[in-house]
Each structure stands twice: as structure tokens, then as C-alpha cells.
Amino acid sequence: MNDNNASELVKYAKALVLLQVQALKKSDEAIKPELLLYRAGLSAREIADLLGKKAAAVTKAIQRAGKSGE
């Protein structure tokens, strides 16, 4: 495995862990998965591919979440 593949695996593993942590939290205000994945270091394009959404929609969701303080 080369360094680039290892780096990609770490990024996606981190994203999955963050999603699991959020799912386990018992909170009235759930953080959007787009924001969690973005905080994990994924680009809007990568998040869109993972979630089956358009990159523009993901970018907008991240912007809105940032403004609302999530």
C-alpha cells in the first residue's frame, strides 16, 4: 500500500468514526452528515459521492451549518 492510499483510507475511516459518534449521541440537534464529513477532511465532491448528492447541495449544506453554529 502506498502513502496516498493509506492517506485516503485514514480520511474515510475518520469520517466513518465521526458519523458513528454522532449517531450514538442522544441529542435533539443532530449535526448534518455533510458537516461531519467536511470536518473529517473530505471535500464537497467526495461527500457528494458518498451521500449520493450534488456537490453544490453539499457545499450549501456546509455553508448553512456553519452559519447556524452547528
Backbone as ProteinMPNN parsed JSONL, in Angstrom:
{"seq_chain_A": "MNDNNASELVKYAKALVLLQVQALKKSDEAIKPELLLYRAGLSAREIADLLGKKAAAVTKAIQRAGKSGE", "coords_chain_A": {"N_chain_A": [[0.86, -1.18, 0.0], [0.624, 2.14, -0.911], [1.649, 5.482, 0.195], [-0.298, 7.374, -0.53], [-2.671, 5.88, -0.845], [-2.937, 4.948, 1.77], [-3.326, 7.352, 3.11], [-5.794, 8.148, 2.058], [-7.424, 6.071, 3.04], [-7.26, 6.535, 5.792], [-8.522, 9.006, 5.961], [-11.178, 8.383, 5.188], [-11.815, 6.5, 7.134], [-11.733, 8.049, 9.431], [-13.871, 9.743, 8.898], [-15.99, 7.906, 8.955], [-15.909, 7.119, 11.633], [-16.536, 9.534, 12.896], [-19.174, 9.845, 11.991], [-20.39, 7.648, 13.229], [-20.061, 8.299, 15.938], [-21.678, 10.55, 16.091], [-24.146, 9.374, 15.517], [-24.523, 7.86, 17.773], [-24.811, 9.702, 19.751], [-27.139, 11.187, 21.926], [-28.929, 13.539, 21.093], [-30.932, 16.409, 20.699], [-30.481, 18.116, 18.616], [-29.182, 17.15, 15.832], [-26.113, 16.983, 14.115], [-25.528, 17.774, 10.756], [-24.726, 15.224, 8.384], [-23.138, 16.022, 6.242], [-21.635, 18.147, 7.275], [-20.166, 16.908, 9.298], [-18.616, 15.086, 7.794], [-17.198, 16.918, 6.269], [-15.73, 18.215, 8.259], [-14.148, 16.1, 8.883], [-12.349, 16.137, 6.892], [-12.982, 15.638, 4.248], [-13.664, 16.546, 0.858], [-16.161, 18.64, -0.725], [-16.98, 17.406, -3.092], [-16.198, 14.728, -2.635], [-17.822, 14.127, -0.459], [-20.335, 14.461, -1.597], [-20.284, 12.356, -3.448], [-20.213, 10.185, -1.665], [-22.654, 10.45, -0.326], [-24.506, 10.486, -2.324], [-25.359, 12.875, -3.463], [-25.512, 16.146, -5.035], [-22.572, 18.093, -5.563], [-22.845, 20.858, -5.254], [-25.102, 21.056, -3.627], [-24.164, 19.886, -1.304], [-22.123, 21.669, -0.629], [-23.664, 23.937, -0.082], [-25.154, 23.014, 2.134], [-23.101, 22.724, 3.991], [-22.246, 25.38, 4.237], [-24.585, 26.567, 5.304], [-24.817, 25.19, 7.727], [-22.533, 26.077, 9.004], [-23.136, 28.765, 9.384], [-25.241, 28.562, 11.133], [-24.083, 27.694, 13.391], [-23.676, 25.017, 13.984]], "CA_chain_A": [[0.0, 0.0, 0.0], [1.437, 3.355, -0.944], [1.257, 6.527, 1.144], [-1.521, 8.025, -0.981], [-3.793, 5.003, -0.494], [-3.058, 4.945, 3.226], [-3.892, 8.638, 3.482], [-7.221, 8.097, 1.708], [-8.083, 5.169, 3.98], [-7.342, 7.21, 7.084], [-9.536, 10.056, 5.841], [-12.512, 7.779, 5.198], [-12.015, 5.87, 8.441], [-12.056, 9.13, 10.354], [-15.23, 10.18, 8.584], [-16.92, 6.893, 9.453], [-15.928, 7.198, 13.096], [-17.306, 10.722, 13.266], [-20.588, 9.555, 11.759], [-20.837, 6.729, 14.268], [-20.148, 9.058, 17.188], [-22.884, 11.377, 16.011], [-25.318, 8.502, 15.579], [-24.671, 7.369, 19.141], [-25.166, 10.809, 20.638], [-28.573, 11.409, 22.113], [-29.059, 14.983, 21.054], [-32.092, 16.91, 19.962], [-29.994, 18.774, 17.411], [-28.181, 16.338, 15.157], [-25.274, 17.68, 13.149], [-25.689, 17.207, 9.409], [-23.605, 14.367, 7.977], [-22.25, 16.782, 5.361], [-20.719, 18.925, 8.093], [-19.239, 15.975, 9.948], [-17.666, 14.591, 6.798], [-16.35, 18.051, 5.917], [-14.799, 18.373, 9.384], [-13.223, 14.964, 8.841], [-11.355, 16.405, 5.88], [-13.417, 15.3, 2.899], [-14.091, 17.678, 0.032], [-17.59, 18.625, -1.068], [-17.146, 16.401, -4.145], [-16.118, 13.408, -2.005], [-19.029, 13.967, 0.365], [-21.444, 14.281, -2.534], [-20.192, 10.986, -3.962], [-20.574, 9.251, -0.595], [-24.065, 10.602, 0.066], [-25.38, 10.462, -3.486], [-25.912, 14.216, -3.662], [-24.72, 17.022, -5.893], [-21.554, 18.831, -4.818], [-23.38, 22.185, -4.922], [-26.014, 20.887, -2.489], [-23.316, 19.62, -0.139], [-21.476, 22.941, -0.292], [-24.687, 24.8, 0.525], [-25.46, 22.475, 3.462], [-21.96, 23.045, 4.856], [-22.312, 26.818, 4.493], [-25.724, 26.828, 6.198], [-24.486, 24.64, 9.05], [-21.535, 26.973, 9.582], [-23.817, 29.993, 9.8], [-26.144, 28.298, 12.256], [-23.275, 27.342, 14.551], [-23.668, 23.564, 14.257]], "C_chain_A": [[0.895, 1.229, 0.0], [0.874, 4.411, 0.002], [-0.051, 7.212, 0.763], [-2.745, 7.193, -0.621], [-4.025, 4.984, 1.009], [-3.708, 6.235, 3.713], [-5.392, 8.674, 3.201], [-7.987, 7.214, 2.688], [-8.259, 5.813, 5.347], [-8.437, 8.264, 7.053], [-10.945, 9.456, 5.923], [-12.811, 7.083, 6.524], [-12.404, 6.917, 9.473], [-13.484, 9.618, 10.141], [-16.257, 9.19, 9.128], [-17.025, 6.917, 10.97], [-16.745, 8.399, 13.551], [-18.804, 10.505, 13.066], [-21.157, 8.628, 12.826], [-21.003, 7.441, 15.61], [-21.414, 9.895, 17.196], [-24.142, 10.526, 16.132], [-25.571, 8.023, 17.001], [-25.068, 8.467, 20.118], [-26.678, 10.916, 20.747], [-28.785, 12.915, 22.25], [-30.295, 15.359, 20.26], [-31.674, 17.544, 18.64], [-28.869, 17.952, 16.813], [-27.409, 17.198, 14.161], [-25.428, 16.998, 11.798], [-24.48, 16.352, 9.047], [-22.628, 15.095, 7.055], [-21.205, 17.543, 6.168], [-19.711, 18.026, 8.793], [-18.19, 15.462, 8.977], [-16.709, 15.693, 6.367], [-15.305, 18.28, 7.01], [-13.773, 17.246, 9.431], [-12.195, 15.114, 7.726], [-11.741, 16.048, 4.461], [-13.842, 16.558, 2.161], [-15.59, 17.564, -0.246], [-17.877, 17.565, -2.126], [-17.129, 14.988, -3.549], [-17.371, 13.119, -1.171], [-20.233, 13.708, -0.529], [-21.449, 12.861, -3.088], [-20.628, 9.963, -2.913], [-22.074, 9.263, -0.3], [-25.032, 10.555, -1.11], [-26.069, 11.786, -3.739], [-25.045, 14.982, -4.64], [-23.756, 17.825, -5.02], [-22.061, 20.209, -4.397], [-24.318, 22.116, -3.714], [-25.229, 20.653, -1.2], [-22.644, 20.912, 0.319], [-22.453, 23.87, 0.411], [-25.027, 24.33, 1.94], [-24.347, 22.803, 4.449], [-21.973, 24.53, 5.216], [-23.417, 27.155, 5.482], [-25.425, 26.344, 7.613], [-23.478, 25.534, 9.749], [-22.156, 28.256, 10.098], [-24.703, 29.781, 11.016], [-25.388, 27.87, 13.507], [-23.254, 25.877, 14.897], [-22.265, 23.071, 14.433]], "O_chain_A": [[1.813, 1.342, 0.813], [-0.224, 4.264, 0.539], [-0.828, 7.591, 1.639], [-3.745, 7.731, -0.146], [-5.166, 5.003, 1.47], [-4.54, 6.215, 4.62], [-6.168, 9.175, 4.016], [-9.083, 7.573, 3.119], [-9.299, 5.65, 5.984], [-9.197, 8.401, 8.011], [-11.799, 9.968, 6.646], [-13.955, 7.086, 6.98], [-13.298, 6.695, 10.29], [-14.212, 9.874, 11.1], [-17.273, 9.591, 9.696], [-18.112, 6.753, 11.525], [-17.549, 8.298, 14.477], [-19.609, 10.937, 13.89], [-22.29, 8.813, 13.272], [-21.975, 7.207, 16.328], [-22.134, 9.941, 18.193], [-25.102, 10.931, 16.786], [-26.72, 7.806, 17.387], [-25.601, 8.187, 21.192], [-27.397, 10.749, 19.762], [-28.815, 13.473, 23.346], [-30.65, 14.706, 19.279], [-32.422, 17.511, 17.663], [-27.722, 18.055, 17.25], [-27.984, 18.03, 13.46], [-25.455, 15.77, 11.72], [-23.344, 16.707, 9.362], [-21.428, 14.821, 7.081], [-20.032, 17.583, 5.796], [-18.528, 18.357, 8.868], [-17.006, 15.412, 9.307], [-15.531, 15.429, 6.125], [-14.132, 18.513, 6.715], [-12.671, 17.416, 9.953], [-11.27, 14.308, 7.623], [-10.913, 16.144, 3.555], [-14.321, 17.516, 2.768], [-16.199, 16.517, -0.025], [-18.908, 16.895, -2.065], [-17.952, 14.149, -3.917], [-17.901, 12.008, -1.185], [-21.051, 12.833, -0.244], [-22.505, 12.235, -3.186], [-21.323, 8.996, -3.227], [-22.68, 8.22, -0.056], [-26.247, 10.582, -0.914], [-27.219, 11.826, -4.176], [-23.971, 14.521, -5.026], [-24.079, 18.188, -3.889], [-21.744, 20.678, -3.304], [-24.323, 23.019, -2.877], [-25.591, 21.163, -0.14], [-22.605, 21.21, 1.513], [-22.098, 24.518, 1.395], [-25.174, 25.151, 2.846], [-24.614, 23.123, 5.607], [-21.737, 24.894, 6.368], [-23.206, 27.947, 6.401], [-25.751, 27.025, 8.585], [-23.56, 25.728, 10.962], [-21.745, 28.777, 11.135], [-24.898, 30.687, 11.826], [-25.99, 27.702, 14.568], [-22.853, 25.515, 16.004], [-22.053, 21.882, 14.669]]}, "name": "protein", "num_of_chains": 1, "seq": "MNDNNASELVKYAKALVLLQVQALKKSDEAIKPELLLYRAGLSAREIADLLGKKAAAVTKAIQRAGKSGE"}
